[in-house]
Amino acid sequence: MSGRNSAVAPGRASEPCENGSVDKAKVITIVSVIAAIIIAWILVNALLSVLVFVAKIALVAVVAGIVYVIIRFVARDRYSD
């Protein structure tokens, strides 16, 4: 393995491009990471919204059941012979 940049993986440059800009692979990597973070943020937000909604529905069902039992108890005592 002789030659310039022999320690660098094939297809990878160890230096910026000739005009001093970042190579295309690095730009694609950075854009991909940013896109992945944005997509993950949206998915987590949606998932948490659904979980909060389900928890609210469950809590409403429990409270409604308790209120129903209390109303039946009060109505039974009030209207029993």
PDB file as gemmi writes it, atoms N, CA and C in Angstrom:
CRYST1    1.000    1.000    1.000  90.00  90.00  90.00 P 1                      
ATOM      1  N   MET A   1       0.825  -1.173   0.000  1.00  0.00           N  
ATOM      2  CA  MET A   1       0.000   0.000   0.000  1.00  0.00           C  
ATOM      3  C   MET A   1       0.868   1.234   0.000  1.00  0.00           C  
ATOM      4  N   SER A   2       1.231   1.605  -1.121  1.00  0.00           N  
ATOM      5  CA  SER A   2       2.025   2.820  -1.203  1.00  0.00           C  
ATOM      6  C   SER A   2       1.199   3.900  -1.866  1.00  0.00           C  
ATOM      7  N   GLY A   3       1.660   5.086  -1.746  1.00  0.00           N  
ATOM      8  CA  GLY A   3       0.971   6.190  -2.399  1.00  0.00           C  
ATOM      9  C   GLY A   3       0.450   7.194  -1.392  1.00  0.00           C  
ATOM     10  N   ARG A   4      -0.034   8.252  -1.932  1.00  0.00           N  
ATOM     11  CA  ARG A   4      -0.579   9.335  -1.116  1.00  0.00           C  
ATOM     12  C   ARG A   4      -1.903   8.907  -0.495  1.00  0.00           C  
ATOM     13  N   ASN A   5      -2.211   9.216   0.737  1.00  0.00           N  
ATOM     14  CA  ASN A   5      -3.471   8.883   1.419  1.00  0.00           C  
ATOM     15  C   ASN A   5      -3.712   7.378   1.519  1.00  0.00           C  
ATOM     16  N   SER A   6      -2.687   6.579   1.752  1.00  0.00           N  
ATOM     17  CA  SER A   6      -2.871   5.135   1.818  1.00  0.00           C  
ATOM     18  C   SER A   6      -3.638   4.713   3.065  1.00  0.00           C  
ATOM     19  N   ALA A   7      -3.677   5.552   4.117  1.00  0.00           N  
ATOM     20  CA  ALA A   7      -4.389   5.202   5.338  1.00  0.00           C  
ATOM     21  C   ALA A   7      -5.860   5.585   5.273  1.00  0.00           C  
ATOM     22  N   VAL A   8      -6.273   6.277   4.241  1.00  0.00           N  
ATOM     23  CA  VAL A   8      -7.654   6.738   4.111  1.00  0.00           C  
ATOM     24  C   VAL A   8      -8.454   5.667   3.390  1.00  0.00           C  
ATOM     25  N   ALA A   9      -9.693   5.465   3.835  1.00  0.00           N  
ATOM     26  CA  ALA A   9     -10.554   4.470   3.205  1.00  0.00           C  
ATOM     27  C   ALA A   9     -10.763   4.812   1.733  1.00  0.00           C  
ATOM     28  N   PRO A  10     -10.930   3.802   0.894  1.00  0.00           N  
ATOM     29  CA  PRO A  10     -11.127   4.055  -0.536  1.00  0.00           C  
ATOM     30  C   PRO A  10     -12.381   4.894  -0.773  1.00  0.00           C  
ATOM     31  N   GLY A  11     -12.279   5.835  -1.670  1.00  0.00           N  
ATOM     32  CA  GLY A  11     -13.413   6.665  -2.014  1.00  0.00           C  
ATOM     33  C   GLY A  11     -13.616   7.849  -1.089  1.00  0.00           C  
ATOM     34  N   ARG A  12     -12.793   7.991  -0.093  1.00  0.00           N  
ATOM     35  CA  ARG A  12     -12.905   9.096   0.855  1.00  0.00           C  
ATOM     36  C   ARG A  12     -11.700  10.012   0.709  1.00  0.00           C  
ATOM     37  N   ALA A  13     -11.957  11.274   0.709  1.00  0.00           N  
ATOM     38  CA  ALA A  13     -10.856  12.240   0.657  1.00  0.00           C  
ATOM     39  C   ALA A  13     -10.559  12.702   2.068  1.00  0.00           C  
ATOM     40  N   SER A  14      -9.295  12.884   2.364  1.00  0.00           N  
ATOM     41  CA  SER A  14      -8.927  13.355   3.692  1.00  0.00           C  
ATOM     42  C   SER A  14      -8.873  14.870   3.759  1.00  0.00           C  
ATOM     43  N   GLU A  15      -9.071  15.512   2.632  1.00  0.00           N  
ATOM     44  CA  GLU A  15      -8.982  16.958   2.554  1.00  0.00           C  
ATOM     45  C   GLU A  15     -10.225  17.492   1.863  1.00  0.00           C  
ATOM     46  N   PRO A  16     -10.521  18.780   2.052  1.00  0.00           N  
ATOM     47  CA  PRO A  16     -11.647  19.364   1.309  1.00  0.00           C  
ATOM     48  C   PRO A  16     -11.406  19.274  -0.194  1.00  0.00           C  
ATOM     49  N   CYS A  17     -12.465  19.462  -0.949  1.00  0.00           N  
ATOM     50  CA  CYS A  17     -12.356  19.436  -2.405  1.00  0.00           C  
ATOM     51  C   CYS A  17     -11.402  20.513  -2.878  1.00  0.00           C  
ATOM     52  N   GLU A  18     -11.107  20.472  -4.170  1.00  0.00           N  
ATOM     53  CA  GLU A  18     -10.135  21.393  -4.731  1.00  0.00           C  
ATOM     54  C   GLU A  18     -10.474  22.859  -4.460  1.00  0.00           C  
ATOM     55  N   ASN A  19     -11.774  23.191  -4.495  1.00  0.00           N  
ATOM     56  CA  ASN A  19     -12.155  24.587  -4.316  1.00  0.00           C  
ATOM     57  C   ASN A  19     -12.371  24.945  -2.846  1.00  0.00           C  
ATOM     58  N   GLY A  20     -12.036  24.061  -1.929  1.00  0.00           N  
ATOM     59  CA  GLY A  20     -12.135  24.351  -0.508  1.00  0.00           C  
ATOM     60  C   GLY A  20     -13.485  24.046   0.102  1.00  0.00           C  
ATOM     61  N   SER A  21     -14.428  23.505  -0.647  1.00  0.00           N  
ATOM     62  CA  SER A  21     -15.751  23.213  -0.114  1.00  0.00           C  
ATOM     63  C   SER A  21     -15.791  21.799   0.474  1.00  0.00           C  
ATOM     64  N   VAL A  22     -16.842  21.517   1.216  1.00  0.00           N  
ATOM     65  CA  VAL A  22     -17.029  20.198   1.810  1.00  0.00           C  
ATOM     66  C   VAL A  22     -17.529  19.253   0.723  1.00  0.00           C  
ATOM     67  N   ASP A  23     -17.092  17.991   0.766  1.00  0.00           N  
ATOM     68  CA  ASP A  23     -17.504  17.067  -0.283  1.00  0.00           C  
ATOM     69  C   ASP A  23     -18.977  16.683  -0.141  1.00  0.00           C  
ATOM     70  N   LYS A  24     -19.540  16.140  -1.200  1.00  0.00           N  
ATOM     71  CA  LYS A  24     -20.964  15.843  -1.311  1.00  0.00           C  
ATOM     72  C   LYS A  24     -21.422  14.834  -0.258  1.00  0.00           C  
ATOM     73  N   ALA A  25     -20.617  13.840   0.055  1.00  0.00           N  
ATOM     74  CA  ALA A  25     -20.989  12.811   1.025  1.00  0.00           C  
ATOM     75  C   ALA A  25     -21.204  13.413   2.415  1.00  0.00           C  
ATOM     76  N   LYS A  26     -20.368  14.361   2.797  1.00  0.00           N  
ATOM     77  CA  LYS A  26     -20.525  14.992   4.106  1.00  0.00           C  
ATOM     78  C   LYS A  26     -21.797  15.824   4.164  1.00  0.00           C  
ATOM     79  N   VAL A  27     -22.106  16.511   3.086  1.00  0.00           N  
ATOM     80  CA  VAL A  27     -23.333  17.312   3.034  1.00  0.00           C  
ATOM     81  C   VAL A  27     -24.556  16.399   3.142  1.00  0.00           C  
ATOM     82  N   ILE A  28     -24.534  15.294   2.409  1.00  0.00           N  
ATOM     83  CA  ILE A  28     -25.646  14.346   2.462  1.00  0.00           C  
ATOM     84  C   ILE A  28     -25.785  13.772   3.869  1.00  0.00           C  
ATOM     85  N   THR A  29     -24.679  13.475   4.528  1.00  0.00           N  
ATOM     86  CA  THR A  29     -24.715  12.960   5.892  1.00  0.00           C  
ATOM     87  C   THR A  29     -25.325  13.976   6.850  1.00  0.00           C  
ATOM     88  N   ILE A  30     -24.908  15.212   6.751  1.00  0.00           N  
ATOM     89  CA  ILE A  30     -25.422  16.255   7.636  1.00  0.00           C  
ATOM     90  C   ILE A  30     -26.915  16.471   7.407  1.00  0.00           C  
ATOM     91  N   VAL A  31     -27.326  16.549   6.147  1.00  0.00           N  
ATOM     92  CA  VAL A  31     -28.745  16.726   5.826  1.00  0.00           C  
ATOM     93  C   VAL A  31     -29.554  15.525   6.306  1.00  0.00           C  
ATOM     94  N   SER A  32     -29.017  14.319   6.163  1.00  0.00           N  
ATOM     95  CA  SER A  32     -29.709  13.117   6.622  1.00  0.00           C  
ATOM     96  C   SER A  32     -29.886  13.112   8.135  1.00  0.00           C  
ATOM     97  N   VAL A  33     -28.874  13.517   8.860  1.00  0.00           N  
ATOM     98  CA  VAL A  33     -28.963  13.570  10.320  1.00  0.00           C  
ATOM     99  C   VAL A  33     -30.022  14.583  10.749  1.00  0.00           C  
ATOM    100  N   ILE A  34     -30.025  15.752  10.118  1.00  0.00           N  
ATOM    101  CA  ILE A  34     -31.012  16.780  10.450  1.00  0.00           C  
ATOM    102  C   ILE A  34     -32.424  16.285  10.123  1.00  0.00           C  
ATOM    103  N   ALA A  35     -32.593  15.650   8.974  1.00  0.00           N  
ATOM    104  CA  ALA A  35     -33.906  15.113   8.595  1.00  0.00           C  
ATOM    105  C   ALA A  35     -34.351  14.026   9.566  1.00  0.00           C  
ATOM    106  N   ALA A  36     -33.430  13.171   9.987  1.00  0.00           N  
ATOM    107  CA  ALA A  36     -33.775  12.106  10.930  1.00  0.00           C  
ATOM    108  C   ALA A  36     -34.222  12.685  12.271  1.00  0.00           C  
ATOM    109  N   ILE A  37     -33.559  13.739  12.723  1.00  0.00           N  
ATOM    110  CA  ILE A  37     -33.941  14.367  13.991  1.00  0.00           C  
ATOM    111  C   ILE A  37     -35.327  14.990  13.870  1.00  0.00           C  
ATOM    112  N   ILE A  38     -35.593  15.676  12.781  1.00  0.00           N  
ATOM    113  CA  ILE A  38     -36.902  16.310  12.586  1.00  0.00           C  
ATOM    114  C   ILE A  38     -38.008  15.266  12.520  1.00  0.00           C  
ATOM    115  N   ILE A  39     -37.784  14.194  11.761  1.00  0.00           N  
ATOM    116  CA  ILE A  39     -38.787  13.130  11.642  1.00  0.00           C  
ATOM    117  C   ILE A  39     -39.013  12.458  12.986  1.00  0.00           C  
ATOM    118  N   ALA A  40     -37.943  12.182  13.724  1.00  0.00           N  
ATOM    119  CA  ALA A  40     -38.079  11.566  15.045  1.00  0.00           C  
ATOM    120  C   ALA A  40     -38.846  12.482  15.993  1.00  0.00           C  
ATOM    121  N   TRP A  41     -38.578  13.776  15.935  1.00  0.00           N  
ATOM    122  CA  TRP A  41     -39.281  14.749  16.786  1.00  0.00           C  
ATOM    123  C   TRP A  41     -40.782  14.713  16.508  1.00  0.00           C  
ATOM    124  N   ILE A  42     -41.156  14.704  15.227  1.00  0.00           N  
ATOM    125  CA  ILE A  42     -42.567  14.673  14.844  1.00  0.00           C  
ATOM    126  C   ILE A  42     -43.215  13.367  15.293  1.00  0.00           C  
ATOM    127  N   LEU A  43     -42.534  12.240  15.084  1.00  0.00           N  
ATOM    128  CA  LEU A  43     -43.098  10.947  15.480  1.00  0.00           C  
ATOM    129  C   LEU A  43     -43.276  10.835  16.988  1.00  0.00           C  
ATOM    130  N   VAL A  44     -42.287  11.278  17.748  1.00  0.00           N  
ATOM    131  CA  VAL A  44     -42.390  11.229  19.205  1.00  0.00           C  
ATOM    132  C   VAL A  44     -43.512  12.146  19.685  1.00  0.00           C  
ATOM    133  N   ASN A  45     -43.627  13.320  19.089  1.00  0.00           N  
ATOM    134  CA  ASN A  45     -44.687  14.246  19.450  1.00  0.00           C  
ATOM    135  C   ASN A  45     -46.056  13.625  19.177  1.00  0.00           C  
ATOM    136  N   ALA A  46     -46.224  13.000  18.027  1.00  0.00           N  
ATOM    137  CA  ALA A  46     -47.495  12.358  17.682  1.00  0.00           C  
ATOM    138  C   ALA A  46     -47.788  11.195  18.627  1.00  0.00           C  
ATOM    139  N   LEU A  47     -46.783  10.387  18.914  1.00  0.00           N  
ATOM    140  CA  LEU A  47     -46.975   9.247  19.804  1.00  0.00           C  
ATOM    141  C   LEU A  47     -47.363   9.697  21.204  1.00  0.00           C  
ATOM    142  N   LEU A  48     -46.693  10.717  21.703  1.00  0.00           N  
ATOM    143  CA  LEU A  48     -47.030  11.220  23.037  1.00  0.00           C  
ATOM    144  C   LEU A  48     -48.425  11.831  23.054  1.00  0.00           C  
ATOM    145  N   SER A  49     -48.829  12.494  21.982  1.00  0.00           N  
ATOM    146  CA  SER A  49     -50.181  13.046  21.905  1.00  0.00           C  
ATOM    147  C   SER A  49     -51.220  11.929  21.975  1.00  0.00           C  
ATOM    148  N   VAL A  50     -50.976  10.853  21.250  1.00  0.00           N  
ATOM    149  CA  VAL A  50     -51.899   9.717  21.274  1.00  0.00           C  
ATOM    150  C   VAL A  50     -51.938   9.089  22.666  1.00  0.00           C  
ATOM    151  N   LEU A  51     -50.780   8.920  23.292  1.00  0.00           N  
ATOM    152  CA  LEU A  51     -50.743   8.332  24.628  1.00  0.00           C  
ATOM    153  C   LEU A  51     -51.453   9.205  25.654  1.00  0.00           C  
ATOM    154  N   VAL A  52     -51.286  10.513  25.564  1.00  0.00           N  
ATOM    155  CA  VAL A  52     -51.976  11.421  26.480  1.00  0.00           C  
ATOM    156  C   VAL A  52     -53.478  11.346  26.248  1.00  0.00           C  
ATOM    157  N   PHE A  53     -53.899  11.279  24.987  1.00  0.00           N  
ATOM    158  CA  PHE A  53     -55.323  11.163  24.680  1.00  0.00           C  
ATOM    159  C   PHE A  53     -55.900   9.875  25.259  1.00  0.00           C  
ATOM    160  N   VAL A  54     -55.196   8.768  25.095  1.00  0.00           N  
ATOM    161  CA  VAL A  54     -55.667   7.485  25.634  1.00  0.00           C  
ATOM    162  C   VAL A  54     -55.736   7.545  27.164  1.00  0.00           C  
ATOM    163  N   ALA A  55     -54.755   8.160  27.783  1.00  0.00           N  
ATOM    164  CA  ALA A  55     -54.767   8.287  29.245  1.00  0.00           C  
ATOM    165  C   ALA A  55     -55.943   9.149  29.700  1.00  0.00           C  
ATOM    166  N   LYS A  56     -56.233  10.222  28.982  1.00  0.00           N  
ATOM    167  CA  LYS A  56     -57.385  11.066  29.328  1.00  0.00           C  
ATOM    168  C   LYS A  56     -58.689  10.291  29.199  1.00  0.00           C  
ATOM    169  N   ILE A  57     -58.823   9.538  28.114  1.00  0.00           N  
ATOM    170  CA  ILE A  57     -60.037   8.737  27.910  1.00  0.00           C  
ATOM    171  C   ILE A  57     -60.196   7.726  29.045  1.00  0.00           C  
ATOM    172  N   ALA A  58     -59.117   7.072  29.428  1.00  0.00           N  
ATOM    173  CA  ALA A  58     -59.177   6.095  30.513  1.00  0.00           C  
ATOM    174  C   ALA A  58     -59.559   6.777  31.828  1.00  0.00           C  
ATOM    175  N   LEU A  59     -58.994   7.927  32.107  1.00  0.00           N  
ATOM    176  CA  LEU A  59     -59.306   8.657  33.334  1.00  0.00           C  
ATOM    177  C   LEU A  59     -60.762   9.120  33.331  1.00  0.00           C  
ATOM    178  N   VAL A  60     -61.249   9.598  32.202  1.00  0.00           N  
ATOM    179  CA  VAL A  60     -62.655  10.007  32.096  1.00  0.00           C  
ATOM    180  C   VAL A  60     -63.565   8.806  32.323  1.00  0.00           C  
ATOM    181  N   ALA A  61     -63.217   7.653  31.787  1.00  0.00           N  
ATOM    182  CA  ALA A  61     -64.036   6.455  31.976  1.00  0.00           C  
ATOM    183  C   ALA A  61     -64.092   6.063  33.452  1.00  0.00           C  
ATOM    184  N   VAL A  62     -62.973   6.129  34.150  1.00  0.00           N  
ATOM    185  CA  VAL A  62     -62.938   5.777  35.570  1.00  0.00           C  
ATOM    186  C   VAL A  62     -63.776   6.766  36.380  1.00  0.00           C  
ATOM    187  N   VAL A  63     -63.579   8.053  36.128  1.00  0.00           N  
ATOM    188  CA  VAL A  63     -64.339   9.071  36.864  1.00  0.00           C  
ATOM    189  C   VAL A  63     -65.827   8.957  36.546  1.00  0.00           C  
ATOM    190  N   ALA A  64     -66.187   8.724  35.294  1.00  0.00           N  
ATOM    191  CA  ALA A  64     -67.590   8.558  34.918  1.00  0.00           C  
ATOM    192  C   ALA A  64     -68.191   7.345  35.618  1.00  0.00           C  
ATOM    193  N   GLY A  65     -67.443   6.264  35.727  1.00  0.00           N  
ATOM    194  CA  GLY A  65     -67.936   5.086  36.452  1.00  0.00           C  
ATOM    195  C   GLY A  65     -68.186   5.385  37.919  1.00  0.00           C  
ATOM    196  N   ILE A  66     -67.273   6.107  38.540  1.00  0.00           N  
ATOM    197  CA  ILE A  66     -67.431   6.469  39.956  1.00  0.00           C  
ATOM    198  C   ILE A  66     -68.642   7.375  40.137  1.00  0.00           C  
ATOM    199  N   VAL A  67     -68.795   8.371  39.271  1.00  0.00           N  
ATOM    200  CA  VAL A  67     -69.949   9.276  39.349  1.00  0.00           C  
ATOM    201  C   VAL A  67     -71.238   8.510  39.125  1.00  0.00           C  
ATOM    202  N   TYR A  68     -71.258   7.574  38.211  1.00  0.00           N  
ATOM    203  CA  TYR A  68     -72.446   6.770  37.947  1.00  0.00           C  
ATOM    204  C   TYR A  68     -72.838   5.962  39.182  1.00  0.00           C  
ATOM    205  N   VAL A  69     -71.875   5.355  39.830  1.00  0.00           N  
ATOM    206  CA  VAL A  69     -72.157   4.577  41.034  1.00  0.00           C  
ATOM    207  C   VAL A  69     -72.699   5.484  42.138  1.00  0.00           C  
ATOM    208  N   ILE A  70     -72.126   6.662  42.294  1.00  0.00           N  
ATOM    209  CA  ILE A  70     -72.597   7.611  43.316  1.00  0.00           C  
ATOM    210  C   ILE A  70     -74.029   8.048  43.013  1.00  0.00           C  
ATOM    211  N   ILE A  71     -74.325   8.362  41.746  1.00  0.00           N  
ATOM    212  CA  ILE A  71     -75.682   8.767  41.371  1.00  0.00           C  
ATOM    213  C   ILE A  71     -76.675   7.646  41.631  1.00  0.00           C  
ATOM    214  N   ARG A  72     -76.326   6.427  41.289  1.00  0.00           N  
ATOM    215  CA  ARG A  72     -77.231   5.291  41.551  1.00  0.00           C  
ATOM    216  C   ARG A  72     -77.452   5.110  43.040  1.00  0.00           C  
ATOM    217  N   PHE A  73     -76.395   5.246  43.822  1.00  0.00           N  
ATOM    218  CA  PHE A  73     -76.512   5.092  45.274  1.00  0.00           C  
ATOM    219  C   PHE A  73     -77.434   6.167  45.850  1.00  0.00           C  
ATOM    220  N   VAL A  74     -77.246   7.418  45.424  1.00  0.00           N  
ATOM    221  CA  VAL A  74     -78.085   8.517  45.916  1.00  0.00           C  
ATOM    222  C   VAL A  74     -79.522   8.334  45.452  1.00  0.00           C  
ATOM    223  N   ALA A  75     -79.722   7.974  44.194  1.00  0.00           N  
ATOM    224  CA  ALA A  75     -81.072   7.797  43.652  1.00  0.00           C  
ATOM    225  C   ALA A  75     -81.774   6.625  44.334  1.00  0.00           C  
ATOM    226  N   ARG A  76     -81.065   5.564  44.634  1.00  0.00           N  
ATOM    227  CA  ARG A  76     -81.674   4.402  45.276  1.00  0.00           C  
ATOM    228  C   ARG A  76     -82.143   4.756  46.682  1.00  0.00           C  
ATOM    229  N   ASP A  77     -81.314   5.485  47.414  1.00  0.00           N  
ATOM    230  CA  ASP A  77     -81.706   5.882  48.751  1.00  0.00           C  
ATOM    231  C   ASP A  77     -82.858   6.876  48.745  1.00  0.00           C  
ATOM    232  N   ARG A  78     -82.880   7.765  47.811  1.00  0.00           N  
ATOM    233  CA  ARG A  78     -83.894   8.805  47.753  1.00  0.00           C  
ATOM    234  C   ARG A  78     -85.245   8.277  47.309  1.00  0.00           C  
ATOM    235  N   TYR A  79     -85.254   7.327  46.354  1.00  0.00           N  
ATOM    236  CA  TYR A  79     -86.508   6.860  45.777  1.00  0.00           C  
ATOM    237  C   TYR A  79     -86.895   5.449  46.197  1.00  0.00           C  
ATOM    238  N   SER A  80     -86.255   4.899  47.188  1.00  0.00           N  
ATOM    239  CA  SER A  80     -86.634   3.562  47.665  1.00  0.00           C  
ATOM    240  C   SER A  80     -87.775   3.687  48.656  1.00  0.00           C  
ATOM    241  N   ASP A  81     -88.555   2.613  48.775  1.00  0.00           N  
ATOM    242  CA  ASP A  81     -89.704   2.628  49.692  1.00  0.00           C  
ATOM    243  C   ASP A  81     -89.305   2.382  51.096  1.00  0.00           C  
TER     244      ASP A  81                                                      
END                                                                             
